[in-house]
Amino acid sequence: MKRLLFTLFICTLFNSSLSSQQIPTFITDSLDNYVNRGLKNWQIPGAAILIVKDGKIVVAKGYGVKEFGKNDKVDENTLFMIGSNTKAFTGTLLALLEHDGKLNMEDKIIKYLPDFKMKSEWITKEINLIDILTHRMGYETFQGDFMYWSSDLNEDMVIEKFGLLEPKFDFRAKYGYTNAGYAVASKVIKKVTGSDWKDFLKERILNPLQMKTTTALSVDFAKQQNVAKPHTLVDGNIVVLPFENIDNMAACGSMASSVNEMSHWLIAQLDSGKFQGENVIPFSVINKTRQPQTIVRKASHPFNKSVYRLYGLGWDLQDYEGREIVSHTGGVNGFVTSVTLVPSENLGIVVLTNTDQNSFYMSVRWEILDSYLNLPYRNYDQLFFERYIKNIGERDNQRASWRDSVSMNIIPELNLSEFEGRYYHNVYGFAELKIINNNPELEPELELKPKLELTLEHHSKIKGKLEYIGNNRFVCTYSDPTYGIRVFPFHIEEGKVKYFDLYVDDFIDYQPYRFYKNSK
C-alpha cells in the first residue's frame, strides 16, 4: 500500500529516529514487573528476555529459576531449548550452500537422495528443497509427528515413514506445518557437504557468531551445566520433565541457546549478516531466507493492523502496522520460545521459557514490540491468560466427565479380553493392548479394577492406561504428560474388535491414527 502524504512520512522518520535514541518507558520502568507477574500467573519457573536495538543489547536478562523448587537462578547464559527456532538456522544453511554454488533451492530432492520416496511417484519426482522447508507438501499441520516425536526411530526411519504417509491435501495446495521435512533437509546437507547437520551448523554459523555454548543436539543440551530444566503442568501442578531426545529430527528443533548468544544471531540478522565486523552470512542469503514462499493464512491481531502471514526458509513473515515482522516460535517438551525481528526498526526480541503450557512467551513479545513502535499498552498477558483459563476450564471439565464415566464401572459390550492383542497401523507399526490391574500397594485408594495397558512399537518409554467410559470408548492416560489424556473410540463388527483410533495431545499431532487388530 502506498502512502503519499509527505507529513506522515516525516512523522514516521521522526518516530524512528526518536526510538533509536530512547528506550521505551515500558522497558525501563515496567518490564521486570510484567515478567515476574507473568511467571507467577502462568506458573513458569524461569524465563529469559533479550532485546537488541540498533546493533546493541538493550536487555539480556534471566528471571526465576532453572528448576521448580530450587534456588538456582536463570541468568543471561542459561541454555533453553529453542525448538522450531532451529528451522531458521537450517534454512540459512541451505541458502548458504546455494550461495556457494553447491546446490539450487529449486533442485529436486531425488537429485541428492535418489532413494527418497513419497506416497505419490509424481510427487517423489517433483518435490524440491523449497517444498520441504516451507510446509507446502500437502500434509496437515503436525501430520506424522506422533510417529516420530520422542520415538525410538532414527533419522532415516523418520524419513522413510514420512514418505509413506498419505498427504491430506494436494501437493503445494496449502500450508501444513511439517517438521519431518527438515529431517530431509539434514540428509541433503550431509550429502552435499559430507558433514552432519550439527557439524556444518557449527562450522558456518555457530563458530563464526561465537555461539560457543549453544548446542545443536538435545543429547548435548542435557549434558550442560547452566541449563533450564523442562517443565509442564499436570492437574494444575508444575512437574519437572526428563530431558527428551529429539535428535531424529534435529534440524527442525533440537537446538538450545541462551539470550546472550542468541543476541549474536539477532545482531547478524539485523546487520546484513555482519557480526563484530565480519561478514558471517552474506546479505543475499539473509534475503533468500526471508523471501515469501508459502501463504499461511490471512493474519489477525486483537488490537492492531495485520493482514498477511507467509512463510520463508524457516521464518514466519507477517506485516504489522506497516512493518514487516520476521519471526518464529518454538515448542518442545518443557519449553516454548519466540524469536522476532523487525528489520525496519533494527529491533530483535527473544523470549525463552521453561514450561510448555504458557502464552506468556508471546504476550511479552507483543508488549515489547508495541512499546518500540509507540503503540498503546494493551496488557496482552491478561487477555491471553483469561483465554487460557477458559480453555483449561473446559478441558478439565471434559476430563472430569470422563473420570465420572470411569467411576460408573460401565460394562463393555465385549469382554475386556476381546480388546487385548496387537493392532497395526499401516505406516507406524504395532500397538499392543493387554489387561492389567492397579497395584494396591501403590494405589491403595483405587478399587481393584482391570484396565488395558497400551504399549507402542516405536515409543518404548511411553505407556498408556485405558479405562472404559461407554459406547466402545476408552480414555487413555499417557505416562508422558505431554501426550495428554485422550479418548480412543473402538469399532466393533459382528462381535469382534476391528480397530481403534489413537489420539495424542494437539501439542504433538492433531491427526488420529487407526490401528487394525491382527491385520498385519
C-alpha positions, 0 to 999 in steps of 0.5 A: 500500500502506498502512502503519499502524504509527505507529513506522515512520512516525516512523522514516521522518520521522526518516530524512528529516529526518536526510538533509536535514541530512547528506550521505551518507558515500558522497558525501563520502568515496567518490564521486570514487573510484567515478567515476574507477574507473568511467571507467577500467573502462568506458573513458569519457573524461569524465563529469559528476555533479550532485546537488541536495538540498533546493533546493541543489547538493550536487555539480556536478562534471566528471571526465576529459576532453572528448576521448580523448587530450587534456588538456582537462578536463570541468568543471561547464559542459561541454555533453553531449548529453542525448538522450531527456532532451529528451522531458521538456522537450517534454512540459512544453511541451505541458502548458504550452500546455494550461495556457494554454488553447491546446490539450487533451492529449486533442485529436486530432492531425488537429485541428492537422495535418489532413494527418497520416496513419497506416497505419490511417484509424481510427487517423489519426482517433483518435490524440491528443497523449497517444498520441504522447508516451507510446509507446502507438501500437502500434509496437515499441520503436525501430520506424522509427528506422533510417529516420530516425536520422542520415538525410538526411530532414527533419522532415516526411519523418520524419513522413510515413514514420512514418505509413506504417509498419505498427504491430506491435501494436494501437493503445494495446495496449502500450508501444513506445518511439517517438521519431518521435512527438515529431517530431509533437509539434514540428509541433503546437507550431509550429502552435499557437504559430507558433514552432519547437520550439527557439524556444518551448523557449527562450522558456518554459523555457530563458530563464526557468531561465537555461539560457543555454548549453544548446542545443536543436539538435545543429547548435548543440551542435557549434558550442560551445566547452566541449563533450564530444566523442562517443565509442564503442568499436570492437574494444575501442578508444575512437574519437572520433565526428563530431558527428551531426545529429539535428535531424529529430527534435529534440524527442525528443533533440537537446538538450545541457546541462551539470550546472550548468544542468541543476541549474536544471531539477532545482531547478524540478522539485523546487520546484513549478516555482519557480526563484530565486523565480519561478514558471517552470512552474506546479505543475499542469503539473509534475503533468500531466507526471508523471501515469501514462499508459502501463504499461511493464512490471512493474519489477525491481531486483537488490537492492531493492523495485520493482514498477511502471514507467509512463510520463508526458509524457516521464518514466519513473515507477517506485516504489522502496522506497516512493518514487516515482522520476521519471526518464529516460535518454538515448542518442545517438551518443557519449553516454548520460545519466540524469536522476532525481528523487525528489520525496519526498526533494527529491533530483535526480541527473544523470549525463552521459557521453561514450561510448555503450557504458557502464552506468556512467551508471546504476550511479552513479545507483543508488549515489547514490540508495541512499546518500540513502535509507540503503540498503546499498552494493551496488557496482552498477558491478561487477555491471553491468560483469561483465554487460557483459563477458559480453555483449561476450564473446559478441558478439565471439565471434559476430563472430569466427565470422563473420570465420572464415566470411569467411576460408573464401572460401565460394562463393555459390550465385549469382554475386556479380553476381546480388546487385548492383542496387537493392532497395526497401523499401516505406516507406524507399526504395532500397538499392543493392548493387554489387561492389567490391574492397579497395584494396591500397594501403590494405589491403595485408594483405587478399587481393584479394577482391570484396565488395558495397558497400551504399549507402542512399537516405536515409543518404548518409554511411553505407556498408556492406561485405558479405562472404559467410559461407554459406547466402545470408548476408552480414555487413555492416560499417557505416562508422558504428560505431554501426550495428554489424556485422550479418548480412543473410540473402538469399532466393533463388527459382528462381535469382534474388535476391528480397530481403534483410533489413537489420539495424542495431545494437539501439542504433538499431532492433531491427526488420529491414527487407526490401528487394525487388530491382527491385520498385519 
